[in-house]
Amino acid sequence: MRRYRKSDPDFYGLKTPVTSAAVKIRGATATPETVKPGSVIVAKTDYSVVTPPGEATVSVTESWILKKDGKTLVDAPLAPQQRATGGWETSADVPVPNGAPTGTYILEHKVQTGTSYDTRISSFVVK
């Protein structure tokens, strides 16, 4: 947590005290960058968690949604995880449908605890 305080003092409670749990995504990737229909994309999400005073861990839900032209194709949530304050990295295998047409696809990464959530977008191409 100390390492990230300088980059985002608001999130880590330096300017205002933390009163509820919060999450923030620091990075999101989808690999490989180019795939064929029926392949699997590895979605990685790097994020931070801050717990309020008196709570060692909070329940965090990590999820990924595969979209093409604004339509949801695959929704890949994981079971809620107990996370302590600090940095976390998670990944999931997201299947690309067998009949997926060529083009650019969007992968929406989401992390949530209580009412706090953050999203990031990554992309890849189906050829």
MDTraj code that builds the backbone (N, CA, C; nanometers):
import mdtraj as md
import numpy as np

residues = "MET ARG ARG TYR ARG LYS SER ASP PRO ASP PHE TYR GLY LEU LYS THR PRO VAL THR SER ALA ALA VAL LYS ILE ARG GLY ALA THR ALA THR PRO GLU THR VAL LYS PRO GLY SER VAL ILE VAL ALA LYS THR ASP TYR SER VAL VAL THR PRO PRO GLY GLU ALA THR VAL SER VAL THR GLU SER TRP ILE LEU LYS LYS ASP GLY LYS THR LEU VAL ASP ALA PRO LEU ALA PRO GLN GLN ARG ALA THR GLY GLY TRP GLU THR SER ALA ASP VAL PRO VAL PRO ASN GLY ALA PRO THR GLY THR TYR ILE LEU GLU HIS LYS VAL GLN THR GLY THR SER TYR ASP THR ARG ILE SER SER PHE VAL VAL LYS".split()
xyz = np.array([
    [0.0830, -0.1184, 0.0000],
    [0.0000, 0.0000, 0.0000],
    [0.0877, 0.1251, 0.0000],
    [0.1978, 0.1229, 0.0732],
    [0.2841, 0.2410, 0.0781],
    [0.3343, 0.2790, -0.0606],
    [0.3622, 0.1784, -0.1432],
    [0.4150, 0.2027, -0.2765],
    [0.3178, 0.2819, -0.3632],
    [0.1883, 0.2637, -0.3442],
    [0.0893, 0.3283, -0.4296],
    [0.0363, 0.4605, -0.3736],
    [0.0651, 0.4908, -0.2485],
    [0.0115, 0.6124, -0.1858],
    [0.0502, 0.7391, -0.2603],
    [0.1732, 0.7469, -0.3080],
    [0.2171, 0.8676, -0.3786],
    [0.1428, 0.8853, -0.5099],
    [0.1083, 0.7758, -0.5773],
    [0.0410, 0.7862, -0.7068],
    [-0.1069, 0.8192, -0.6940],
    [-0.1700, 0.7822, -0.5825],
    [-0.3132, 0.8071, -0.5666],
    [-0.3475, 0.8271, -0.4189],
    [-0.3118, 0.9437, -0.3620],
    [-0.3347, 0.9659, -0.2188],
    [-0.4824, 0.9683, -0.1791],
    [-0.5718, 1.0075, -0.2686],
    [-0.7142, 1.0077, -0.2350],
    [-0.7637, 0.8660, -0.2092],
    [-0.7251, 0.7729, -0.2952],
    [-0.7712, 0.6352, -0.2824],
    [-0.7185, 0.5706, -0.1547],
    [-0.5966, 0.5974, -0.1208],
    [-0.5362, 0.5318, -0.0054],
    [-0.5589, 0.6060, 0.1263],
    [-0.6494, 0.6998, 0.1281],
    [-0.6937, 0.7596, 0.2520],
    [-0.6005, 0.8611, 0.3149],
    [-0.5101, 0.9188, 0.2371],
    [-0.4203, 1.0176, 0.2937],
    [-0.4872, 1.1533, 0.3085],
    [-0.5741, 1.1875, 0.2176],
    [-0.6412, 1.3175, 0.2240],
    [-0.7706, 1.3108, 0.3038],
    [-0.8414, 1.2009, 0.2938],
    [-0.9639, 1.1818, 0.3715],
    [-0.9595, 1.0424, 0.4330],
    [-1.0097, 1.0248, 0.5536],
    [-1.0058, 0.8931, 0.6170],
    [-1.0948, 0.7928, 0.5434],
    [-1.0519, 0.6688, 0.5412],
    [-1.1281, 0.5615, 0.4787],
    [-1.2369, 0.5176, 0.5762],
    [-1.3623, 0.5211, 0.5312],
    [-1.4730, 0.4815, 0.6176],
    [-1.5444, 0.3570, 0.5660],
    [-1.5218, 0.3222, 0.4393],
    [-1.5798, 0.2001, 0.3837],
    [-1.4802, 0.1394, 0.2864],
    [-1.4995, 0.0124, 0.2546],
    [-1.4090, -0.0575, 0.1640],
    [-1.4153, 0.0045, 0.0245],
    [-1.3035, -0.0001, -0.0455],
    [-1.2978, 0.0544, -0.1810],
    [-1.2030, -0.0292, -0.2656],
    [-1.2281, -0.0302, -0.3978],
    [-1.1414, -0.1002, -0.4933],
    [-1.1078, -0.0070, -0.6078],
    [-0.9915, -0.0295, -0.6683],
    [-0.9516, 0.0491, -0.7840],
    [-0.8639, -0.0377, -0.8735],
    [-0.8986, -0.0444, -1.0029],
    [-0.8198, -0.1215, -1.0992],
    [-0.7001, -0.0386, -1.1428],
    [-0.5822, -0.0998, -1.1376],
    [-0.4588, -0.0340, -1.1806],
    [-0.4204, -0.0738, -1.3222],
    [-0.4623, -0.1906, -1.3677],
    [-0.4288, -0.2354, -1.5019],
    [-0.5154, -0.3524, -1.5438],
    [-0.5383, -0.3660, -1.6745],
    [-0.6211, -0.4740, -1.7269],
    [-0.5694, -0.5133, -1.8647],
    [-0.5532, -0.6439, -1.8879],
    [-0.5054, -0.6921, -2.0176],
    [-0.5846, -0.8134, -2.0630],
    [-0.5852, -0.8338, -2.1938],
    [-0.6419, -0.9529, -2.2561],
    [-0.5354, -1.0071, -2.3508],
    [-0.4943, -1.1324, -2.3300],
    [-0.3916, -1.1919, -2.4159],
    [-0.4374, -1.3289, -2.4636],
    [-0.3969, -1.3677, -2.5829],
    [-0.3162, -1.2938, -2.6801],
    [-0.3961, -1.1831, -2.7479],
    [-0.3272, -1.0991, -2.8214],
    [-0.3925, -0.9849, -2.8865],
    [-0.4744, -1.0259, -3.0083],
    [-0.4387, -1.1388, -3.0703],
    [-0.5100, -1.1890, -3.1874],
    [-0.5389, -1.3379, -3.1676],
    [-0.6654, -1.3775, -3.1885],
    [-0.7058, -1.5171, -3.1702],
    [-0.7984, -1.5614, -3.2840],
    [-0.8243, -1.6916, -3.2860],
    [-0.9210, -1.7487, -3.3789],
    [-1.0489, -1.7806, -3.3012],
    [-1.1631, -1.7901, -3.3713],
    [-1.2869, -1.8290, -3.3029],
    [-1.2669, -1.9619, -3.2300],
    [-1.3271, -1.9743, -3.1116],
    [-1.3144, -2.0961, -3.0329],
    [-1.1931, -2.0970, -2.9413],
    [-1.1108, -1.9935, -2.9465],
    [-0.9923, -1.9852, -2.8608],
    [-1.0301, -1.9356, -2.7216],
    [-0.9288, -1.9257, -2.6369],
    [-0.9480, -1.8755, -2.5010],
    [-0.8593, -1.7536, -2.4809],
    [-0.9175, -1.6491, -2.4237],
    [-0.8441, -1.5260, -2.3893],
    [-0.8116, -1.5318, -2.2399],
    [-0.6919, -1.4922, -2.2042],
    [-0.6557, -1.4821, -2.0630],
    [-0.6740, -1.3359, -2.0219],
    [-0.7688, -1.3137, -1.9319],
    [-0.7986, -1.1792, -1.8824],
    [-0.7278, -1.1611, -1.7490],
    [-0.6415, -1.0590, -1.7393],
    [-0.5716, -1.0302, -1.6141],
    [-0.6123, -0.8925, -1.5643],
    [-0.6397, -0.8844, -1.4351],
    [-0.6791, -0.7584, -1.3731],
    [-0.5913, -0.7358, -1.2503],
    [-0.5254, -0.6201, -1.2477],
    [-0.4405, -0.5795, -1.1361],
    [-0.5153, -0.4690, -1.0625],
    [-0.5420, -0.4881, -0.9331],
    [-0.6223, -0.3899, -0.8616],
    [-0.5791, -0.3739, -0.7166],
    [-0.6279, -0.2673, -0.6548],
    [-0.5994, -0.2377, -0.5142],
    [-0.7280, -0.2436, -0.4335],
    [-0.7129, -0.2814, -0.3083],
    [-0.8243, -0.2858, -0.2124],
    [-0.7840, -0.2064, -0.0885],
    [-0.8771, -0.1279, -0.0371],
    [-0.8591, -0.0601, 0.0908],
    [-0.9751, -0.1020, 0.1797],
    [-0.9400, -0.1531, 0.2989],
    [-1.0437, -0.1917, 0.3950],
    [-1.0576, -0.0818, 0.5001],
    [-1.1776, -0.0662, 0.5550],
    [-1.1957, 0.0359, 0.6594],
    [-1.1299, -0.0090, 0.7904],
    [-1.1067, 0.0842, 0.8798],
    [-1.0470, 0.0479, 1.0083],
    [-1.1294, -0.0599, 1.0793],
    [-1.0589, -0.1563, 1.1377],
    [-1.1269, -0.2622, 1.2116],
    [-1.1657, -0.3825, 1.1282],
    [-1.1501, -0.3753, 0.9977],
    [-1.1826, -0.4889, 0.9113],
    [-1.0543, -0.5368, 0.8444],
    [-1.0190, -0.6635, 0.8670],
    [-0.8970, -0.7185, 0.8083],
    [-0.9159, -0.7510, 0.6609],
    [-1.0350, -0.8005, 0.6243],
    [-1.0635, -0.8365, 0.4854],
    [-1.2045, -0.7926, 0.4472],
    [-1.2278, -0.7853, 0.3151],
    [-1.3611, -0.7574, 0.2615],
    [-1.3876, -0.8549, 0.1472],
    [-1.5146, -0.8762, 0.1160],
    [-1.5532, -0.9619, 0.0045],
    [-1.5440, -0.8829, -0.1256],
    [-1.4676, -0.9357, -0.2218],
    [-1.4480, -0.8699, -0.3510],
    [-1.4933, -0.9648, -0.4620],
    [-1.5735, -0.9134, -0.5543],
    [-1.6166, -0.9918, -0.6704],
    [-1.5417, -0.9427, -0.7930],
    [-1.4791, -1.0365, -0.8632],
    [-1.4047, -1.0065, -0.9858],
    [-1.4835, -1.0653, -1.1028],
    [-1.4975, -0.9885, -1.2117],
    [-1.5729, -1.0405, -1.3261],
    [-1.5208, -0.9832, -1.4570],
    [-1.5548, -1.0517, -1.5651],
    [-1.5163, -1.0108, -1.6993],
    [-1.6351, -1.0314, -1.7916],
    [-1.6578, -0.9359, -1.8810],
    [-1.7667, -0.9471, -1.9777],
    [-1.7078, -0.9282, -2.1170],
    [-1.7304, -1.0261, -2.2042],
    [-1.6842, -1.0207, -2.3422],
    [-1.7943, -0.9588, -2.4275],
    [-1.7582, -0.8528, -2.5032],
    [-1.8571, -0.7818, -2.5848],
    [-1.8084, -0.7657, -2.7286],
    [-1.9045, -0.7636, -2.8190],
    [-1.8788, -0.7346, -2.9608],
    [-1.9909, -0.6456, -3.0086],
    [-1.9552, -0.5281, -3.0589],
    [-2.0535, -0.4316, -3.1093],
    [-2.1604, -0.3983, -3.0039],
    [-2.1190, -0.3865, -2.8780],
    [-2.2098, -0.3490, -2.7696],
    [-2.2944, -0.4621, -2.7143],
    [-2.2827, -0.5825, -2.7705],
    [-2.3615, -0.6962, -2.7239],
    [-2.2750, -0.7867, -2.6365],
    [-2.3316, -0.8315, -2.5238],
    [-2.2600, -0.9229, -2.4342],
    [-2.2619, -1.0637, -2.4928],
    [-2.1435, -1.1235, -2.5074],
    [-2.1314, -1.2597, -2.5587],
    [-2.1033, -1.3602, -2.4475],
    [-2.0164, -1.3225, -2.3532],
    [-1.9787, -1.4111, -2.2435],
    [-1.9675, -1.3276, -2.1166],
    [-2.0271, -1.3777, -2.0086],
    [-2.0155, -1.3138, -1.8776],
    [-1.9413, -1.4133, -1.7888],
    [-1.8222, -1.3750, -1.7413],
    [-1.7378, -1.4674, -1.6660],
    [-1.7068, -1.4134, -1.5264],
    [-1.8020, -1.4273, -1.4316],
    [-1.7730, -1.3834, -1.2942],
    [-1.7040, -1.4945, -1.2162],
    [-1.6248, -1.4563, -1.1178],
    [-1.5663, -1.5522, -1.0247],
    [-1.6422, -1.5443, -0.8936],
    [-1.6282, -1.6467, -0.8115],
    [-1.6894, -1.6436, -0.6790],
    [-1.6241, -1.5323, -0.5979],
    [-1.6993, -1.4689, -0.5077],
    [-1.6401, -1.3629, -0.4254],
    [-1.5169, -1.4135, -0.3490],
    [-1.4179, -1.3261, -0.3374],
    [-1.2924, -1.3570, -0.2689],
    [-1.2778, -1.2666, -0.1480],
    [-1.2152, -1.3147, -0.0418],
    [-1.1829, -1.2312, 0.0731],
    [-1.0466, -1.1681, 0.0470],
    [-1.0408, -1.0351, 0.0496],
    [-0.9171, -0.9633, 0.0190],
    [-0.8841, -0.8649, 0.1310],
    [-0.7566, -0.8563, 0.1641],
    [-0.7058, -0.7601, 0.2612],
    [-0.6602, -0.6350, 0.1874],
    [-0.6326, -0.5283, 0.2610],
    [-0.5796, -0.4065, 0.2008],
    [-0.4492, -0.4377, 0.1285],
    [-0.4366, -0.3858, 0.0053],
    [-0.3145, -0.4061, -0.0719],
    [-0.3442, -0.4292, -0.2181],
    [-0.2416, -0.4703, -0.2906],
    [-0.2543, -0.4963, -0.4337],
    [-0.2836, -0.6424, -0.4608],
    [-0.3672, -0.6665, -0.5596],
    [-0.4069, -0.8022, -0.5980],
    [-0.4042, -0.8144, -0.7492],
    [-0.3751, -0.9359, -0.7970],
    [-0.3836, -0.9633, -0.9404],
    [-0.4628, -1.0918, -0.9566],
    [-0.5556, -1.0891, -1.0482],
    [-0.6378, -1.2062, -1.0737],
    [-0.6453, -1.2296, -1.2239],
    [-0.6752, -1.3520, -1.2622],
    [-0.6899, -1.3817, -1.4049],
    [-0.7985, -1.4859, -1.4242],
    [-0.8511, -1.4891, -1.5450],
    [-0.9552, -1.5853, -1.5805],
    [-0.9424, -1.6190, -1.7277],
    [-0.9786, -1.7414, -1.7620],
    [-0.9864, -1.7826, -1.9021],
    [-1.1261, -1.7502, -1.9523],
    [-1.1336, -1.6669, -2.0551],
    [-1.2616, -1.6269, -2.1127],
    [-1.2713, -1.6882, -2.2526],
    [-1.3691, -1.7757, -2.2765],
    [-1.3806, -1.8394, -2.4073],
    [-1.4353, -1.7458, -2.5144],
    [-1.3757, -1.7550, -2.6331],
    [-1.4268, -1.6831, -2.7498],
    [-1.5198, -1.7811, -2.8216],
    [-1.6457, -1.7457, -2.8458],
    [-1.7395, -1.8386, -2.9093],
    [-1.6874, -1.8953, -3.0410],
    [-1.7238, -2.0210, -3.0697],
    [-1.6789, -2.0887, -3.1921],
    [-1.7167, -2.0138, -3.3189],
    [-1.8349, -1.9580, -3.3226],
    [-1.8799, -1.8893, -3.4436],
    [-1.8528, -1.7400, -3.4434],
    [-1.7588, -1.6956, -3.3613],
    [-1.7327, -1.5522, -3.3482],
    [-1.6848, -1.4924, -3.4804],
    [-1.7527, -1.3865, -3.5291],
    [-1.7081, -1.3223, -3.6525],
    [-1.5772, -1.2456, -3.6297],
    [-1.5060, -1.2230, -3.7369],
    [-1.3810, -1.1478, -3.7258],
    [-1.4094, -1.0052, -3.6819],
    [-1.3096, -0.9443, -3.6187],
    [-1.3236, -0.8068, -3.5747],
    [-1.2640, -0.7846, -3.4368],
    [-1.2832, -0.6644, -3.3850],
    [-1.2307, -0.6263, -3.2553],
    [-1.3347, -0.6544, -3.1470],
    [-1.2900, -0.7133, -3.0379],
    [-1.3754, -0.7479, -2.9251],
    [-1.3296, -0.6700, -2.8026],
    [-1.4234, -0.6385, -2.7166],
    [-1.3967, -0.5650, -2.5932],
    [-1.4128, -0.6612, -2.4755],
    [-1.3197, -0.6531, -2.3818],
    [-1.3302, -0.7290, -2.2589],
    [-1.3380, -0.6287, -2.1445],
    [-1.4518, -0.6288, -2.0747],
    [-1.4723, -0.5362, -1.9640],
    [-1.4340, -0.6063, -1.8336],
    [-1.3345, -0.5526, -1.7640],
    [-1.2886, -0.6049, -1.6356],
    [-1.3610, -0.5259, -1.5268],
    [-1.4134, -0.5956, -1.4253],
    [-1.4833, -0.5265, -1.3169],
    [-1.4444, -0.5895, -1.1830],
    [-1.4206, -0.5025, -1.0849],
    [-1.3925, -0.5450, -0.9484],
    [-1.4877, -0.4677, -0.8586],
    [-1.5522, -0.5375, -0.7626],
    [-1.6512, -0.4715, -0.6781],
    [-1.6439, -0.5215, -0.5348],
    [-1.6585, -0.4300, -0.4406],
    [-1.6784, -0.4626, -0.2998],
    [-1.7855, -0.3689, -0.2464],
    [-1.8936, -0.4239, -0.1966],
    [-2.0051, -0.3406, -0.1500],
    [-2.0542, -0.2515, -0.2631],
    [-2.0584, -0.1204, -0.2388],
    [-2.1037, -0.0268, -0.3424],
    [-1.9874, 0.0321, -0.4217],
    [-1.8644, -0.0023, -0.3847],
    [-1.7466, 0.0479, -0.4565],
    [-1.7107, -0.0484, -0.5684],
    [-1.6949, 0.0048, -0.6890],
    [-1.6518, -0.0787, -0.8001],
    [-1.5680, 0.0037, -0.8966],
    [-1.4932, -0.0664, -0.9818],
    [-1.4142, -0.0011, -1.0851],
    [-1.4139, -0.0921, -1.2062],
    [-1.4099, -0.0325, -1.3244],
    [-1.4050, -0.1099, -1.4482],
    [-1.2919, -0.0587, -1.5370],
    [-1.2421, -0.1461, -1.6187],
    [-1.1421, -0.1120, -1.7211],
    [-1.1746, -0.1953, -1.8434],
    [-1.1279, -0.1480, -1.9568],
    [-1.1542, -0.2178, -2.0822],
    [-1.0215, -0.2566, -2.1465],
    [-1.0182, -0.3788, -2.1990],
    [-0.9071, -0.4231, -2.2836],
    [-0.9698, -0.4754, -2.4117],
    [-0.8876, -0.4996, -2.5117],
    [-0.9428, -0.5460, -2.6396],
    [-0.8509, -0.6490, -2.7043],
    [-0.9067, -0.7216, -2.7998],
    [-0.8309, -0.8169, -2.8804],
    [-0.9027, -0.8325, -3.0136],
    [-0.8372, -0.8983, -3.1075],
    [-0.8918, -0.9135, -3.2424],
    [-0.9115, -1.0610, -3.2733],
    [-1.0264, -1.0932, -3.3325],
    [-1.0540, -1.2293, -3.3822],
    [-1.0324, -1.2246, -3.5331],
    [-0.9461, -1.3137, -3.5807],
    [-0.9162, -1.3220, -3.7260],
    [-0.9536, -1.4564, -3.7807],
])
top = md.Topology()
chain = top.add_chain()
for i, resn in enumerate(residues, 1):
    res = top.add_residue(resn, chain, resSeq=i)
    for name in ("N", "CA", "C"):
        top.add_atom(name, md.element.get_by_symbol(name[0]), res)
traj = md.Trajectory(xyz[None], top)
